[in-house]
Amino acid sequence: MPKGLYTRALLIIVMPIVILQSVLVFVFMERHYDLVSRRMSEAVVREIAALVYVLENYPSEEGYEKVEALATDVLGMSVTVMPLEPLPPPAPKPYFDIIDQALSRAISQSIKKPFWIDTVGRSRFVEIRIQLEDSILRVFARRSQTFASNSHFFLVWMFSTSLVLIIIAMLFLRNQVRPVIRLADAAESFGKGRPVETFRPSGAREVRRAAQAFIEMRRRIERQIEQRTTMLAGVSHDLRTILTRFKLQLALFGDSPESDAMRKDVDEMTHMLEDYLAFARGDGDEAVQDTDVALMLEELEEEAEISGLNVSASFEGPPDVSLRRLAMKRCLSNLVTNGAKFGNQVEISGRLEDRWLTICVDDDGPGIPANERESAFRAFHRLDSARNQDEPGSGLGLAIARDIARSHGGDLYLEDSPLGGLRARVRLPV
């Protein structure tokens, strides 16, 4: 079965019409057409039988002019009485010719004399020869007298009318399916984090209901995100005020081992607070823009080199993609930072193919066991075997990266790297 709604709906309309027409054609050709043709052939044979009866029972010494004139004027056939001679050999019989079959059967049943017919030689006439006792009766009748010649009008009208109705149905179906396609496009754009302000409910009542439900769902999600962002902004302001006060008090204490340790703790708390807020906010307030992904990967490589990291970047395919640039750069930066923290070499490779953007970050570190990779995406979760617990960090790097990837309609996957460590593969629809 086809996958599209438009094609399926079209088949629901077209298939009954085709089946109905097939049944009608079969019944018409088998019953009506055959019956009418047989009745017309029998009528012609009865007229010929009447001529045979006249010729055999009322012989005329003056010739057969009156019989021939009677056949021409009254019966509409050309009749000639010929001298007795052998009948021609049987002509080739067409396999599907209803005229030949009906005439042969009717002559055999009604006249019961030797005969010869030709339904192929002349396109507009049928030739019939009847062997009498002392002569041959040759009859030329029009083909239209022996079978229903206007049956093709029925087929032409039936198929042409059905074709017009199918075209009209296709136009109406296209208009009915278009609102469903717009709803799917709006849902897809919303899933990728793109604006859908121009979407309006349209179409049938059920489609409008689904579209209105989608709009209400989108409004609730956006309102929830806005409320959470506002609350987190307030929390961020309050906590930053307290941390700033700590820093000022530590500056008054002067330099000492104890104050240096406290400064380190305050800096770590500030960094963790930024990570928590970024994870909770999800960078959903950034607008989608056309981004040169190849240039963004080069920027990541340059920034890593400034920090003294061994990072290389490459990209294949068209580089222009619509996404939230800062959020995606933060996602990739987290992956590069994680890879450089636990490995000596990091490679970033991107490719745009078949409307999918794929970016892989490979490292040569210890990696993560396959059975613990899904757990690595949990917020605040840290792995003992693959990550040193003494290393600084909030445990939100992979969680933030996956959240950003999913906000673009894609996802983040952890796999084995060709370098021997871990591969983080970001796959986004474009």
Legacy VTK file of the C-alpha trace (Angstrom):
# vtk DataFile Version 3.0
C-alpha trace
ASCII
DATASET POLYDATA
POINTS 430 float
0.000 0.000 0.000
1.217 3.555 -0.645
2.306 5.554 2.391
0.839 8.954 1.508
-2.626 10.023 2.646
-3.353 11.628 -0.717
-2.519 8.441 -2.644
-4.497 6.248 -0.268
-7.558 8.498 -0.434
-7.266 8.567 -4.221
-7.167 4.769 -4.339
-10.271 4.614 -2.122
-12.088 6.629 -4.797
-10.512 5.202 -7.948
-10.547 1.482 -7.137
-14.356 1.195 -6.665
-14.857 3.099 -9.934
-12.477 0.798 -11.802
-14.061 -2.338 -10.338
-17.568 -1.068 -11.075
-16.648 -0.210 -14.652
-14.980 -3.582 -15.141
-18.117 -5.363 -13.963
-20.318 -3.183 -16.170
-18.129 -3.758 -19.218
-18.104 -7.496 -18.616
-21.859 -7.662 -18.125
-22.502 -5.372 -21.080
-20.199 -7.222 -23.465
-21.237 -10.672 -22.283
-24.949 -10.132 -21.896
-26.300 -6.993 -23.511
-23.989 -6.710 -26.523
-24.109 -10.431 -27.255
-27.897 -10.582 -26.843
-28.580 -7.566 -29.079
-26.191 -8.799 -31.760
-27.776 -12.251 -31.727
-31.265 -10.780 -32.030
-30.234 -8.564 -34.951
-28.506 -11.474 -36.710
-31.601 -13.612 -36.246
-33.755 -10.830 -37.723
-31.558 -10.663 -40.847
-31.604 -14.449 -41.176
-35.426 -14.492 -40.925
-35.625 -12.000 -43.774
-33.272 -14.149 -45.849
-35.342 -17.216 -44.950
-38.425 -15.413 -46.253
-36.655 -14.768 -49.563
-35.610 -18.416 -49.754
-39.207 -19.487 -49.138
-40.474 -17.198 -51.915
-37.851 -18.426 -54.371
-38.569 -22.082 -53.666
-42.360 -21.944 -53.530
-43.202 -19.230 -56.043
-40.978 -19.725 -59.092
-41.094 -16.936 -61.641
-40.705 -17.471 -65.360
-39.882 -13.782 -65.914
-36.789 -13.897 -63.659
-36.013 -12.742 -60.172
-36.194 -8.979 -60.673
-39.170 -8.532 -58.353
-37.516 -10.511 -55.537
-34.306 -8.526 -55.883
-36.241 -5.247 -55.947
-38.242 -6.325 -52.881
-35.028 -7.092 -50.984
-33.488 -3.766 -51.938
-36.512 -1.513 -51.322
-38.086 -3.192 -48.296
-35.380 -5.201 -46.563
-32.410 -2.916 -47.282
-30.246 -5.733 -48.653
-28.644 -6.377 -52.042
-29.853 -9.767 -53.359
-28.693 -11.609 -56.451
-29.864 -15.011 -57.694
-26.894 -16.751 -59.296
-26.660 -19.987 -61.284
-25.986 -23.107 -59.308
-22.291 -23.577 -58.600
-20.174 -24.954 -55.768
-19.891 -22.734 -52.729
-16.487 -21.116 -52.085
-14.256 -22.732 -49.501
-14.850 -21.554 -45.931
-13.263 -18.196 -45.196
-10.996 -17.831 -42.145
-13.082 -17.393 -39.021
-12.181 -14.583 -36.640
-11.851 -15.931 -33.123
-13.670 -13.115 -31.346
-16.119 -12.134 -34.126
-19.625 -12.237 -32.658
-21.220 -11.576 -36.080
-19.779 -14.730 -37.641
-20.827 -16.896 -34.727
-24.353 -15.467 -34.477
-25.031 -15.606 -38.234
-23.724 -19.145 -38.598
-25.862 -20.345 -35.716
-29.000 -18.575 -36.935
-28.661 -19.812 -40.564
-28.100 -23.361 -39.399
-31.209 -23.270 -37.202
-33.593 -21.294 -39.452
-32.702 -22.045 -43.104
-31.003 -25.442 -42.717
-29.339 -25.323 -46.124
-25.704 -25.227 -47.177
-24.359 -21.727 -46.826
-21.201 -19.658 -46.940
-20.627 -16.344 -45.194
-17.865 -13.772 -45.288
-17.707 -11.276 -42.415
-14.087 -10.256 -42.953
-13.583 -9.460 -46.639
-15.713 -6.294 -46.816
-15.489 -3.790 -44.013
-19.027 -2.376 -44.287
-20.961 -5.387 -45.627
-21.519 -9.036 -44.853
-21.800 -11.506 -47.741
-24.062 -14.544 -47.376
-24.540 -17.287 -49.967
-27.335 -19.883 -49.659
-27.304 -22.972 -51.882
-30.804 -23.693 -53.240
-31.944 -26.622 -55.411
-31.219 -24.913 -58.738
-29.480 -21.649 -57.856
-27.351 -19.713 -55.402
-28.834 -16.843 -53.406
-26.200 -14.175 -52.697
-27.048 -11.502 -50.155
-25.085 -8.406 -49.164
-26.229 -6.916 -45.859
-24.785 -3.987 -43.976
-22.761 -4.918 -40.912
-24.836 -2.493 -38.862
-27.879 -4.700 -39.580
-26.280 -7.746 -38.013
-24.813 -6.450 -34.746
-25.006 -3.511 -32.316
-22.560 -1.113 -33.928
-22.978 1.774 -31.480
-21.823 -0.047 -28.353
-18.527 1.854 -28.332
-20.439 5.036 -27.494
-21.381 3.480 -24.175
-17.741 2.661 -23.400
-16.490 6.079 -24.508
-19.037 7.935 -22.396
-18.428 5.695 -19.404
-14.639 6.005 -19.419
-14.550 9.697 -20.321
-17.053 10.572 -17.588
-15.105 8.522 -15.063
-11.876 10.237 -16.094
-13.414 13.673 -15.581
-14.785 12.656 -12.182
-11.409 11.244 -11.124
-9.661 14.486 -12.094
-12.204 16.504 -10.106
-11.747 14.136 -7.158
-7.957 14.564 -7.370
-8.308 18.343 -7.197
-10.670 18.186 -4.218
-8.495 15.602 -2.461
-5.404 17.745 -2.926
-7.190 20.647 -1.232
-8.296 18.368 1.607
-4.822 16.908 2.165
-2.998 20.260 2.015
-4.076 21.320 5.587
-2.764 18.007 6.936
0.578 18.632 5.206
0.719 22.159 6.651
-0.001 20.769 10.120
2.796 18.213 9.735
5.211 20.906 8.528
4.285 23.146 11.469
4.807 20.306 13.957
8.152 19.466 12.351
9.280 23.099 12.436
8.240 23.415 16.072
10.155 20.225 16.885
13.258 21.758 15.267
12.854 24.954 17.284
11.809 27.100 14.325
9.029 29.741 14.476
5.559 28.750 13.217
3.640 31.993 13.644
2.136 31.846 10.144
0.319 28.553 10.759
-3.482 28.793 10.856
-6.104 26.014 11.214
-7.802 25.160 7.919
-9.477 22.272 6.130
-12.074 19.842 7.424
-13.471 19.990 10.934
-11.302 17.139 12.230
-8.156 18.665 10.725
-9.017 22.061 12.227
-9.504 20.399 15.585
-6.087 18.727 15.386
-4.485 22.010 14.267
-6.110 23.920 17.115
-4.918 21.287 19.585
-1.384 21.673 18.225
-1.542 25.460 18.612
-2.764 25.155 22.200
-0.032 22.613 22.971
2.602 24.908 21.484
1.317 27.841 23.538
1.387 25.806 26.761
4.937 24.623 26.085
6.138 28.124 25.236
4.393 29.554 28.314
5.968 26.902 30.529
9.421 27.588 29.076
8.943 31.329 29.534
7.855 30.910 33.153
10.794 28.623 33.886
13.228 31.008 32.201
11.869 33.949 34.193
12.145 32.028 37.459
15.694 30.880 36.652
16.687 34.425 35.751
15.572 35.537 39.196
17.386 32.670 40.902
20.495 33.389 38.850
20.458 37.040 39.859
20.092 36.228 43.562
22.802 33.549 43.564
25.221 35.685 41.566
24.710 38.504 44.047
25.687 36.221 46.912
28.723 34.864 45.020
29.826 38.407 44.188
29.604 39.263 47.892
31.756 36.221 48.691
34.352 37.343 46.196
34.469 40.857 47.702
34.865 39.476 51.215
37.629 37.124 50.062
39.420 40.024 48.405
39.485 41.828 51.769
41.062 38.802 53.463
44.229 39.082 51.409
46.323 36.204 50.087
46.511 33.073 52.160
46.196 29.338 51.506
42.740 29.342 53.077
41.466 32.265 50.977
42.910 30.759 47.791
41.034 27.520 48.469
37.833 29.451 49.115
38.307 31.456 45.910
38.685 28.192 44.014
35.462 26.886 45.551
33.619 30.112 44.661
34.860 29.946 41.060
33.753 26.335 40.818
30.350 27.223 42.262
30.030 30.012 39.683
30.892 27.636 36.875
28.459 25.005 38.157
25.717 27.637 38.504
26.186 28.676 34.879
25.954 25.041 33.794
22.799 24.428 35.815
21.097 27.512 34.418
22.135 26.695 30.851
20.782 23.154 31.216
17.488 24.319 32.732
17.050 27.151 30.231
17.928 24.994 27.234
18.960 27.979 25.089
15.433 28.052 23.700
15.300 31.839 23.438
17.835 31.983 20.589
16.447 32.537 17.088
17.134 30.181 14.200
19.502 31.605 11.594
21.422 30.467 8.529
24.770 29.157 9.745
27.955 28.186 7.949
28.659 24.902 9.737
32.093 24.503 8.131
33.114 27.929 9.462
31.746 27.071 12.908
33.849 23.900 13.021
36.931 25.916 12.025
36.196 28.328 14.886
36.037 25.402 17.311
39.373 24.159 16.006
41.003 27.590 16.412
39.633 28.062 19.928
40.870 24.602 20.895
44.349 25.368 19.508
44.456 28.603 21.529
43.713 26.516 24.623
46.547 24.156 23.714
44.348 21.237 22.591
45.060 18.926 19.650
41.855 19.292 17.604
41.285 18.963 13.826
38.058 19.744 11.928
36.671 18.905 8.460
33.336 19.229 6.657
31.767 17.746 3.505
28.776 18.989 1.534
26.897 22.321 1.449
27.792 24.208 4.660
24.731 26.482 5.009
22.195 25.114 7.529
19.378 26.804 9.490
19.912 26.281 13.237
20.558 28.103 16.517
24.210 28.882 16.070
25.251 29.700 19.639
23.403 26.708 21.062
24.902 24.302 18.534
28.367 25.722 19.080
27.929 25.224 22.824
26.820 21.621 22.179
29.895 20.860 20.078
32.168 22.767 22.447
31.019 20.557 25.328
31.748 17.453 23.262
35.179 18.724 22.219
35.998 19.680 25.812
35.009 16.246 27.085
37.029 14.539 24.359
40.124 16.676 24.986
39.841 16.216 28.739
40.172 12.436 28.545
42.126 12.038 25.286
45.135 13.469 23.517
43.607 13.863 20.061
40.144 15.059 18.972
38.766 15.027 15.430
35.602 16.873 14.355
34.040 15.723 11.073
30.806 17.056 9.563
28.733 16.001 6.573
25.480 17.243 5.021
23.784 14.500 2.997
20.179 13.535 2.194
18.783 16.478 4.228
20.593 15.312 7.377
23.485 17.091 9.108
25.856 14.702 10.874
28.748 15.914 13.068
31.068 13.420 14.750
33.495 14.227 17.581
36.080 11.438 18.005
38.727 11.117 20.708
41.398 8.572 21.605
40.577 8.452 25.319
39.385 5.524 27.441
35.798 5.830 26.122
32.620 4.729 27.869
31.389 1.114 28.065
28.412 0.409 25.813
26.140 -0.523 28.727
26.793 2.822 30.462
26.498 5.205 27.510
22.823 5.944 28.011
23.434 6.657 31.692
26.072 9.224 30.712
23.299 11.499 29.418
21.609 11.737 32.807
21.839 15.115 34.480
24.446 15.318 37.273
25.512 11.727 36.524
29.256 10.989 36.492
30.917 7.745 35.499
33.664 6.380 37.732
35.244 3.997 35.219
35.392 6.381 32.277
35.768 9.711 34.031
37.914 10.704 36.974
35.746 11.718 39.866
38.366 14.238 41.011
38.103 16.199 37.784
36.076 19.425 38.065
32.714 19.596 36.361
28.987 19.474 36.986
28.158 16.307 35.070
25.908 18.240 32.678
28.083 18.416 29.556
26.515 15.494 27.682
23.043 16.274 29.043
23.249 19.851 27.745
24.613 18.655 24.393
21.803 16.124 23.899
19.193 18.653 25.002
20.441 21.110 22.358
20.502 18.392 19.677
16.961 17.304 20.484
15.735 20.898 20.515
16.807 20.986 16.844
14.747 17.865 16.085
17.760 15.534 16.102
19.653 13.531 18.707
23.103 12.746 20.118
24.556 9.236 20.062
27.631 7.731 21.741
29.543 5.129 19.729
32.958 3.552 19.375
35.481 5.858 17.761
37.895 4.866 14.974
40.590 6.525 17.118
40.006 3.960 19.847
38.059 6.149 22.256
34.539 7.580 22.197
32.580 9.024 19.256
29.806 11.546 19.917
27.599 11.719 16.807
25.131 14.606 16.427
22.464 14.014 13.730
20.067 16.838 12.839
17.388 17.157 10.115
17.720 20.183 7.862
LINES 1 431
430 0 1 2 3 4 5 6 7 8 9 10 11 12 13 14 15 16 17 18 19 20 21 22 23 24 25 26 27 28 29 30 31 32 33 34 35 36 37 38 39 40 41 42 43 44 45 46 47 48 49 50 51 52 53 54 55 56 57 58 59 60 61 62 63 64 65 66 67 68 69 70 71 72 73 74 75 76 77 78 79 80 81 82 83 84 85 86 87 88 89 90 91 92 93 94 95 96 97 98 99 100 101 102 103 104 105 106 107 108 109 110 111 112 113 114 115 116 117 118 119 120 121 122 123 124 125 126 127 128 129 130 131 132 133 134 135 136 137 138 139 140 141 142 143 144 145 146 147 148 149 150 151 152 153 154 155 156 157 158 159 160 161 162 163 164 165 166 167 168 169 170 171 172 173 174 175 176 177 178 179 180 181 182 183 184 185 186 187 188 189 190 191 192 193 194 195 196 197 198 199 200 201 202 203 204 205 206 207 208 209 210 211 212 213 214 215 216 217 218 219 220 221 222 223 224 225 226 227 228 229 230 231 232 233 234 235 236 237 238 239 240 241 242 243 244 245 246 247 248 249 250 251 252 253 254 255 256 257 258 259 260 261 262 263 264 265 266 267 268 269 270 271 272 273 274 275 276 277 278 279 280 281 282 283 284 285 286 287 288 289 290 291 292 293 294 295 296 297 298 299 300 301 302 303 304 305 306 307 308 309 310 311 312 313 314 315 316 317 318 319 320 321 322 323 324 325 326 327 328 329 330 331 332 333 334 335 336 337 338 339 340 341 342 343 344 345 346 347 348 349 350 351 352 353 354 355 356 357 358 359 360 361 362 363 364 365 366 367 368 369 370 371 372 373 374 375 376 377 378 379 380 381 382 383 384 385 386 387 388 389 390 391 392 393 394 395 396 397 398 399 400 401 402 403 404 405 406 407 408 409 410 411 412 413 414 415 416 417 418 419 420 421 422 423 424 425 426 427 428 429
